Amino acid sequence: LLRWNEVRYRKKGLPPGTMGWPVFGETTEFLKQGPNFMKNQRARYGSFFKSHILGCPTVVSMDPELNRYILMNEAKGLVPGYPQSMLDILGKCNIAAVHGSTHKYMRGSLLALINPTMIRDQILPKIDDFMRSHLSGWANQVINIQEKTKEMALLSSLKQIAGIESSSISEAFKTEFFKLVLGTLSLPIDLPGTNYRRGFQGRKNIICMLEQLIEERRASQEVHQDMLGCLLSDENRYKLSDEEIIDHIITILYSGYETVSTTSMMAVKYLHDHPKALEELRKEHLAIREKKRPEDPIDWNDLKSMRFTRAVIFETSRLATIVNGVLRKTTQDMELNGYLIPKGWRIYVYTREINYDSFLYPDPLTFNPWRWLDKSLESHNYCLIFGGGTRQCPGKELGIAEISTFLHYFVTRYRWEEVGGDKLTKFPRVEAPNGLHLRVSHLAN
Ligand code: HEM
């Protein structure tokens, strides 16, 4: 019986590897040993091996060339393969759940909201305004930077999407959104008290709030310069149903939440530990401030001039590996790398290891933002920090703009010390289980 998985998935032509225990497969080993599980399996079976993790038969690909191929070839039947709980809670119109021409349309509609012109003219002023107030009053306090950056990512998006400021509605939204996030990473068991049930409830309540907002907007006929305003506008060439609009908004909130907040928190951590990098970064931001009056916002040209900041963001994403990889699934039996992969199997495009490749990144375990000043590194074929192919992150520049503005106000206003003793885990996600506490003071003191 214990060999059930091995027997069940015995088929000619499959890649090498082990399938683990019935039902659980190798999920426990994967979650407990994390990157070491992957490295051990690779040492035994090579860069393309089978396993059974998170409830599905899965092929793990750690080969950079093949990873790229998989991401570039969605049309051959390699579509997103995120867990059911995530699809249920993010909605059936969310971008990861749609393929082919529907995906193209939804993506086009999203890019129309967050392209560089929109960032320059509409979004950046909102981000600036938000960061100024979010980062005020932190001096002479102990703050939990993890909590602050999480709040920041959510509230900044809410402001961009619907002009929602910190208020009772954003508080109510926050509570429901946090439930939704937990639910997307749970086992899809719909019983009272489970994270899945709570996540679903969170989704329902968020839908109610968004429906109400849409109704109010339609009734008032006022023109709003925000993402919802664009989505509802008659002039928008991408016509979406209300259900699609709502799932779009949930997707934007969700995709930019953990990525932006964790990168911001880890940038603060690395800068704390590397005073030379902090000095260089602060120099860049103080030079921008010097040319402005205190009330002047960060504009597009300032953002473009933040070369070292961009390098810090890339180096943080690389070294902390905020995204370990992306998931695909096969829509038909197919041949890949000389093996036969059955229909419905997951493909885990595991991009973590390439972040520590000493050929691409000499001295890979050192935090060295300077390496990214060579711009060709960002566009290297194997650099998959923001994914690749038809699903490459459409929010890349928006995320960078948010983190850059956050860093701008943080390093020009404050200095900080870690209180110490906080734990950081790196896998399966980067987080500080009990928070990351900083003692903050005014920069001038
Ligand atoms: C530092 C910040 C960010 C990182 C590291 C990041 C990373 C990624 C990665 C690796 C993917 C590929 C997923 C896949 O192939 O399955 C992705 C996709 C995506 N990202 Fe981001 N992201 C960031 C910020 C954002 C922001 C701010 C948004 C807000 C709009 C966003 C929206 C999306 C969307 C909608 C997709 C799916 C695209 C599609 O399926 O066509 N991301 N992101």
Residues whose N, C-alpha, C, O or C-beta is under 5 A from the ligand:
A	BS01	HEM	I95 A96 R107 I252 S255 G256 T259 V260 T263 V323 V326 L327 L384 I385 F386 G387 T390 R391 Q392 C393 P394 G395 K396 L398 G399
